[in-house]
Each structure stands twice: as structure tokens, then as C-alpha cells.
Amino acid sequence: TTRSAPLRCGVGLLAPNNSGTLSSYYDEFGRACNRSDGDRLQFLDTETAARDLDAVRVALGEEKISFLGMSYGTYLGAVYRSLFPTRVRTMILDSAIDPTRFGVNQLLDPAEATEIALSAFLEECASGRLLPCNFNDGTDLRAKYDTVRNQYVSAARRGREAGEEVFDSTIADLVGYPRNGWPILGRALQELATGQPVNFNATSADSRSTDQGERLVPLDRFSTATNFAVNCRDGLLPRDPGAYQSVFDQTPVVAPHFSGLRGDARLTYTCINWPAPLATQVPLVPQVNAPALVIASTHDLTTPYRWSQGMSTALGVPLLTRNGGGHVAVTKSACVREAAARFLIDAIAPPDGTVCSPSFSNPS
């Protein structure tokens, strides 16, 4: 409507990579948002959005809603359910955010999930279950991977290039997509192991262009500034100035093969001096009269699987697991869509612990 508009703030969002300038960058970004939209910043949080959602229900004349929330929408849905349990007919939370992991863990948990996905790739490749996997030559693939990584990083350092960050971020782009990314990863790693040239930029694009079944749905009219504003009000990202060093130091601990991802620590500067106070979190409580179902993919690196497990436990509701990668499960699996439709329409949930796609070779 003409009375609804995203936050713009009037400044660019491409932060510099030099950590010494990040604090001042995000300070200026916050000041710009305050100048352009300061009267709105205190209302950009999830509890307010949940109350707006209920106002829409009232305007539509509906007694109860059936709700499908994906990614951040899972937190919005969970908050709505806690505020208005008698207004929920059925609710699906797909690829959940876990509010108990707000702060530093929002950056460390995806790194840990990336390490878990790499271990799964190496295990599937070594076992022969992943076909094709050119990287499998019958040797210890974990040791072979370490050798390839070390050789690449060492060569890049001799050329004064950021080899660790390039290598680790490229592997992270591929390793979260078992169906199509893993075979491409196996080919690229074997090319490196045998001294063949590999264009890592083309490799990433290759995975994303062919892996239509494991991609995030397009975000129409998405406002990064609004996303930052809600994250900062909710406390999703930390406000502690010491968080940067904590993330930088802990990334190699939780993800030893992805220490190059430490650059993500710069996101901790986003909310340190945000010009709106923290909102009070709404406690998420189980409600037996508000049926809900959590859905998650095992190798979702955007909202790690453990977050959906945490949401399922916090709400006391079933968890439907898709064995696969990519962000948002309901768009990627007929098995998941059928279960979701049955729940939304007939309020019949699959048993807790149900798994779709028991093998990575089976897309459904």
C-alpha cells in the first residue's frame, strides 16, 4: 500500500573489508537511517510485526490463520503463535531461526554447519555412495583434502593473494548443495589435486545455475536496510563491541577447515551503535491449542539444522527433516510439499522424526 515502504536510509550497504573502518561505517549507516526514518526505527521488530499480522487477520475477518513461514518468517510465526495462540489454526516453520542462538552464535553456527557438511561430503565420496565423485581415489580423503587446501593457500600466499578466504568461501558455496554441488566439488578438488587449472569463480556459478532444486526462492522487493533494522532491534546480531574478536577467534575452532570465513566477523559491527533500543524478546512457549510443524534440511547453511531442532524443542512440536541442502525445504522436495499441504489443509502432522529424501540421490 502507499502507507507501507521499506527502509532505505540513503547510503550504500557494501561494507569495507578493513575491520578498522567497519565501526565508523556502520555508525554512519545507523545515523543515516535515523535521519531518514528515525520515527520508524523503534517499531521495526518482530513483536510489532506479529501484532501487525494479527491486525491483517482482523481486517480480513478471519477467526484463525494458517501460516507458512520460511527463514526469518519462522521467528515471526513463532512470536505470533506465542502472542496469539488461539488465533492459529495451523503453522509451518520452514528453516527456522533459533532465538536461543542470537548474538555471536548467529555467525558461528553457520560456519560449524559448513564444517559438518564438508565431513558429510567426504564421507559420502569415500564410501562410493556419491556418484560421480572424482575426488575418490581410495586414499584417506580427509588427509587428501587437507593437502589440497594447504597447497592452494600456500601458493596464493606466495603470490600475495587471499588464498584461504577464496578457497574456503568457494568450498562453502558448494558444500551446502549435496545433489548438484557435491559432484562439482569432487571434480574441482580432483583437478586441484592433479595440478589442473580450476576456475573457482566459474565453479560456484556452475553449482548455483544447475542446482535449481536447492536454491533460495527469489526475494522480491527485499530491503537489506529493513532487515538490518529488525535484526538490530531483536538482538539477532550482537551489540557487544568485543563480539568481532570472539567470532574471529572461534571460527577456526568450530570450523577448522573454514578459518577463511573469519571475515564474516565484520557483520558483528552492524548493530553495536544502532539508534533504536533493543526490543524485549517474546518468550516462545508450547501451546497445545496452536498446532505447528517445523521443517528443515540437514545441510542448510543459512539457517543450520540445529536451529530448527531448537525451535522444534522450544515449541514442543514435530520436526520434519529433509536430507539435503539449500535454504528453505518446502520448495525443494515433493515429499516435504505433500506433508506441508496435508498439515495446512487437514491439520495432520507427520510423526516427529520423519525424514524426506533418505539418500542424496533421491531428490524427493
C-alpha positions as CSV (number, residue, x, y, z in Angstrom):
1,T,0.0,0.0,0.0
2,T,1.0,3.6,-0.2
3,R,1.4,3.7,3.6
4,S,3.9,0.8,3.6
5,A,7.5,1.3,2.5
6,P,10.9,-0.4,3.1
7,L,13.7,1.3,5.0
8,R,16.1,3.0,2.5
9,C,18.5,5.1,4.7
10,G,20.1,6.7,1.6
11,V,23.5,5.1,1.9
12,G,25.2,2.1,0.3
13,L,25.4,-1.2,2.1
14,L,28.7,-2.6,0.7
15,A,30.9,-2.5,3.9
16,P,34.7,-2.2,3.6
17,N,36.8,-5.3,4.4
18,N,39.2,-3.4,6.7
19,S,38.0,-4.1,10.2
20,G,39.5,-0.8,11.4
21,T,36.9,1.2,9.4
22,L,33.9,-1.0,9.9
23,S,32.7,0.5,13.2
24,S,32.6,4.0,11.7
25,Y,30.9,2.7,8.6
26,Y,28.1,1.1,10.5
27,D,27.9,4.1,12.8
28,E,27.3,6.3,9.7
29,F,24.8,3.8,8.3
30,G,22.8,3.9,11.6
31,R,22.9,7.7,11.6
32,A,21.7,7.8,8.0
33,C,18.8,5.5,8.9
34,N,18.0,7.7,11.9
35,R,18.0,10.9,9.8
36,S,15.7,9.4,7.1
37,D,13.4,7.1,9.2
38,G,14.2,7.8,12.8
39,D,10.5,7.9,13.7
40,R,10.0,4.3,12.5
41,L,13.1,2.5,13.8
42,Q,11.5,1.8,17.2
43,F,8.7,-0.1,15.6
44,L,10.8,-2.3,13.3
45,D,11.0,-5.5,15.4
46,T,9.3,-8.9,15.3
47,E,6.8,-8.4,18.1
48,T,5.4,-5.3,16.3
49,A,5.3,-7.2,13.0
50,A,3.4,-10.1,14.7
51,R,0.9,-7.6,16.0
52,D,0.6,-6.1,12.5
53,L,0.0,-9.6,11.2
54,D,-2.9,-10.0,13.7
55,A,-4.3,-6.7,12.5
56,V,-4.4,-8.1,9.0
57,R,-6.3,-11.2,10.3
58,V,-8.8,-8.9,11.9
59,A,-9.2,-6.8,8.7
60,L,-9.8,-10.0,6.7
61,G,-12.4,-11.1,9.2
62,E,-10.7,-14.4,9.9
63,E,-11.0,-16.1,13.2
64,K,-7.8,-18.1,12.8
65,I,-4.9,-18.2,10.4
66,S,-2.9,-20.9,8.6
67,F,0.6,-19.8,8.3
68,L,3.7,-20.8,6.4
69,G,6.9,-19.0,7.5
70,M,10.3,-19.5,5.9
71,S,13.7,-18.4,7.2
72,Y,13.1,-15.2,9.3
73,G,9.4,-15.9,8.8
74,T,9.8,-18.8,11.2
75,Y,10.7,-16.4,14.0
76,L,7.8,-14.1,13.1
77,G,5.4,-17.1,13.1
78,A,6.7,-18.4,16.4
79,V,6.3,-15.0,18.1
80,Y,2.8,-14.7,16.6
81,R,1.9,-18.1,18.0
82,S,3.2,-17.2,21.4
83,L,1.3,-13.9,21.5
84,F,-2.0,-15.2,19.9
85,P,-2.1,-18.9,20.4
86,T,-5.9,-19.1,20.0
87,R,-5.7,-17.4,16.6
88,V,-3.5,-20.1,15.0
89,R,-5.2,-22.9,13.0
90,T,-2.0,-24.5,11.7
91,M,1.5,-23.1,11.4
92,I,4.6,-24.4,9.4
93,L,8.0,-23.1,10.2
94,D,10.5,-23.9,7.5
95,S,14.2,-23.5,8.1
96,A,13.9,-21.9,11.5
97,I,15.8,-19.3,13.3
98,D,16.5,-20.3,16.9
99,P,16.3,-17.2,19.3
100,T,18.4,-19.1,21.9
101,R,21.3,-18.7,19.4
102,F,21.0,-15.0,18.9
103,G,24.2,-12.9,19.0
104,V,27.7,-14.4,18.3
105,N,26.2,-17.8,17.5
106,Q,24.3,-16.4,14.6
107,L,27.7,-16.2,12.9
108,L,29.4,-19.2,14.4
109,D,26.7,-21.7,13.8
110,P,26.6,-21.4,10.0
111,A,30.4,-21.9,10.0
112,E,30.0,-25.0,12.1
113,A,27.2,-26.3,9.8
114,T,29.6,-25.8,6.8
115,E,32.2,-28.0,8.6
116,I,29.6,-30.6,9.2
117,A,28.6,-30.5,5.5
118,L,32.2,-31.0,4.4
119,S,32.5,-34.0,6.6
120,A,29.4,-35.5,5.1
121,F,30.6,-34.8,1.6
122,L,34.0,-36.5,2.3
123,E,32.2,-39.5,3.9
124,E,29.8,-39.9,1.0
125,C,32.6,-39.5,-1.5
126,A,34.9,-42.0,0.2
127,S,32.1,-44.6,0.6
128,G,31.3,-44.7,-3.1
129,R,27.7,-43.6,-2.4
130,L,28.2,-40.3,-4.1
131,L,28.4,-40.7,-7.8
132,P,30.2,-39.2,-9.5
133,C,32.9,-38.2,-7.1
134,N,36.2,-37.7,-9.0
135,F,38.0,-36.9,-5.7
136,N,37.7,-40.5,-4.5
137,D,40.9,-42.4,-5.3
138,G,40.8,-44.9,-2.4
139,T,43.0,-42.9,-0.2
140,D,42.2,-41.0,3.1
141,L,40.1,-38.2,1.6
142,R,40.3,-36.1,4.8
143,A,44.1,-36.1,4.5
144,K,43.9,-35.5,0.8
145,Y,41.6,-32.5,1.3
146,D,44.0,-31.0,3.8
147,T,46.8,-31.4,1.4
148,V,44.9,-29.8,-1.5
149,R,43.8,-26.9,0.7
150,N,47.3,-26.3,2.1
151,Q,48.8,-26.3,-1.3
152,Y,46.3,-23.9,-2.7
153,V,46.6,-21.5,0.3
154,S,50.5,-21.7,0.2
155,A,50.6,-20.9,-3.5
156,A,48.2,-18.0,-3.1
157,R,50.3,-16.5,-0.2
158,R,53.4,-16.7,-2.4
159,G,51.5,-14.6,-4.9
160,R,50.3,-12.3,-2.1
161,E,46.7,-13.3,-2.7
162,A,44.0,-14.1,-0.1
163,G,44.1,-17.8,-0.8
164,E,42.5,-19.0,2.5
165,E,39.4,-16.8,2.2
166,V,39.0,-17.6,-1.6
167,F,39.3,-21.3,-1.1
168,D,37.1,-21.6,2.0
169,S,34.4,-19.4,0.7
170,T,34.2,-21.2,-2.6
171,I,34.0,-24.6,-0.9
172,A,31.3,-23.2,1.4
173,D,29.3,-22.2,-1.7
174,L,29.4,-25.7,-3.0
175,V,29.3,-28.0,0.1
176,G,25.8,-27.0,1.1
177,Y,24.3,-28.5,-2.1
178,P,24.6,-32.3,-1.9
179,R,22.6,-33.1,-5.0
180,N,24.5,-31.0,-7.5
181,G,27.2,-29.1,-5.6
182,W,28.9,-32.2,-4.3
183,P,29.7,-33.8,-7.7
184,I,31.0,-30.4,-8.9
185,L,33.1,-30.1,-5.7
186,G,34.5,-33.6,-6.2
187,R,35.6,-32.7,-9.8
188,A,37.2,-29.4,-8.7
189,L,39.1,-30.9,-5.8
190,Q,40.5,-33.6,-8.0
191,E,41.6,-31.1,-10.6
192,L,43.4,-29.2,-7.9
193,A,44.9,-32.5,-6.6
194,T,46.3,-33.4,-10.0
195,G,47.6,-29.9,-10.8
196,Q,45.0,-29.0,-13.3
197,P,43.7,-25.3,-13.5
198,V,40.4,-24.7,-11.8
199,N,38.4,-21.5,-12.2
200,F,36.8,-21.2,-8.8
201,N,34.5,-18.4,-9.8
202,A,33.0,-20.5,-12.6
203,T,32.7,-23.4,-10.3
204,S,30.5,-21.5,-7.8
205,A,28.3,-20.2,-10.6
206,D,28.1,-23.7,-12.1
207,S,26.7,-25.1,-8.9
208,R,24.1,-22.4,-8.5
209,S,22.9,-22.4,-12.1
210,T,22.3,-26.1,-12.3
211,D,21.0,-26.7,-8.8
212,Q,17.6,-25.3,-9.3
213,G,16.1,-27.7,-6.8
214,E,18.2,-26.4,-4.0
215,R,18.1,-22.6,-4.3
216,L,16.5,-20.0,-2.2
217,V,13.4,-18.6,-3.8
218,P,13.9,-15.0,-5.2
219,L,13.4,-12.2,-2.8
220,D,11.2,-9.6,-4.5
221,R,11.5,-6.1,-3.2
222,F,13.7,-7.2,-0.3
223,S,15.1,-4.3,1.7
224,T,18.5,-5.0,3.3
225,A,18.2,-1.9,5.4
226,T,14.9,-3.1,6.9
227,N,16.4,-6.5,7.5
228,F,19.3,-4.9,9.4
229,A,16.9,-2.7,11.4
230,V,14.8,-5.7,12.6
231,N,17.9,-7.8,13.3
232,C,19.3,-5.0,15.4
233,R,16.1,-4.3,17.3
234,D,15.5,-8.0,18.0
235,G,19.1,-8.6,19.1
236,L,19.8,-11.1,16.3
237,L,23.2,-9.7,15.8
238,P,25.4,-8.7,18.9
239,R,25.8,-5.2,20.2
240,D,28.9,-6.0,22.2
241,P,32.0,-4.4,20.6
242,G,34.1,-7.4,21.7
243,A,32.0,-9.8,19.6
244,Y,34.1,-9.2,16.5
245,Q,37.2,-10.7,18.1
246,S,35.2,-13.5,19.6
247,V,33.8,-14.6,16.2
248,F,37.2,-14.1,14.6
249,D,38.9,-16.3,17.2
250,Q,36.2,-19.0,17.4
251,T,35.5,-19.6,13.7
252,P,38.6,-21.8,13.3
253,V,37.6,-23.7,16.4
254,V,34.1,-24.6,15.4
255,A,35.1,-24.9,11.7
256,P,38.8,-25.8,11.4
257,H,38.6,-26.3,7.6
258,F,37.0,-22.9,7.2
259,S,39.1,-20.4,9.0
260,G,39.0,-18.3,5.9
261,L,35.3,-17.5,6.8
262,R,36.5,-15.4,9.7
263,G,35.8,-12.3,7.6
264,D,32.1,-12.8,8.4
265,A,33.0,-11.4,11.8
266,R,32.7,-8.0,10.3
267,L,28.9,-8.3,10.5
268,T,29.2,-8.0,14.2
269,Y,29.7,-4.3,13.8
270,T,26.2,-3.8,12.2
271,C,24.3,-3.3,15.4
272,I,26.8,-2.0,18.0
273,N,25.5,1.6,17.9
274,W,22.1,1.1,16.2
275,P,20.0,4.2,17.0
276,A,17.0,2.2,18.4
277,P,16.9,0.3,21.7
278,L,16.7,-3.5,21.9
279,A,13.2,-4.8,21.8
280,T,12.0,-7.2,24.6
281,Q,12.0,-10.7,23.3
282,V,8.7,-12.6,23.4
283,P,9.2,-15.9,25.2
284,L,8.4,-18.9,22.9
285,V,6.2,-21.3,24.8
286,P,4.5,-24.5,23.7
287,Q,0.8,-24.1,23.1
288,V,-1.2,-27.3,22.7
289,N,-4.1,-25.5,21.0
290,A,-1.9,-24.0,18.3
291,P,-0.7,-26.8,16.0
292,A,2.7,-26.3,14.4
293,L,5.3,-28.2,12.4
294,V,9.0,-27.4,11.9
295,I,10.7,-28.3,8.7
296,A,14.4,-28.3,7.9
297,S,17.1,-29.5,5.6
298,T,20.1,-31.3,7.1
299,H,22.7,-29.2,5.1
300,D,21.0,-25.8,5.1
301,L,24.0,-23.5,5.8
302,T,21.9,-20.3,6.1
303,T,19.7,-21.5,9.0
304,P,21.6,-24.5,10.3
305,Y,19.7,-27.7,11.1
306,R,20.4,-27.3,14.8
307,W,18.3,-24.1,14.8
308,S,15.3,-26.0,13.6
309,Q,15.9,-28.7,16.2
310,G,16.0,-25.9,18.8
311,M,12.7,-24.4,17.5
312,S,11.0,-27.8,17.5
313,T,12.1,-28.4,21.1
314,A,11.2,-24.9,22.3
315,L,7.6,-25.1,20.9
316,G,7.2,-28.8,21.6
317,V,6.2,-29.6,18.1
318,P,7.2,-32.2,15.5
319,L,10.3,-31.8,13.2
320,L,10.1,-33.0,9.6
321,T,13.6,-33.4,8.2
322,R,14.7,-33.2,4.5
323,N,18.0,-34.9,3.9
324,G,19.6,-32.4,1.6
325,G,20.9,-28.9,1.2
326,G,20.0,-25.4,0.2
327,H,17.8,-22.9,2.1
328,V,14.0,-23.4,2.6
329,A,12.9,-27.1,2.3
330,V,9.3,-26.8,1.1
331,T,10.4,-25.5,-2.3
332,K,12.8,-28.4,-2.9
333,S,11.0,-31.7,-2.2
334,A,7.7,-33.3,-3.3
335,C,7.8,-35.3,0.0
336,V,8.0,-32.1,2.0
337,R,5.3,-30.3,0.0
338,E,2.9,-33.2,0.4
339,A,3.4,-33.3,4.2
340,A,3.1,-29.5,4.4
341,A,-0.1,-29.5,2.4
342,R,-1.6,-32.2,4.5
343,F,-0.8,-30.3,7.6
344,L,-2.0,-26.9,6.4
345,I,-5.2,-28.3,4.9
346,D,-6.1,-31.2,7.2
347,A,-4.1,-30.4,10.3
348,I,-2.4,-33.8,10.2
349,A,1.3,-33.6,11.1
350,P,3.8,-36.3,10.1
351,P,5.3,-38.2,13.1
352,D,8.2,-36.4,14.8
353,G,11.4,-37.5,13.3
354,T,10.0,-38.2,9.8
355,V,12.7,-37.9,7.1
356,C,12.2,-37.0,3.4
357,S,14.9,-37.9,0.9
358,P,16.7,-40.7,2.8
359,S,19.5,-40.6,0.2
360,F,21.1,-37.7,-1.7
361,S,20.5,-39.4,-5.0
362,N,16.7,-39.2,-4.4
363,P,15.5,-35.6,-4.9
364,S,12.1,-36.1,-3.3
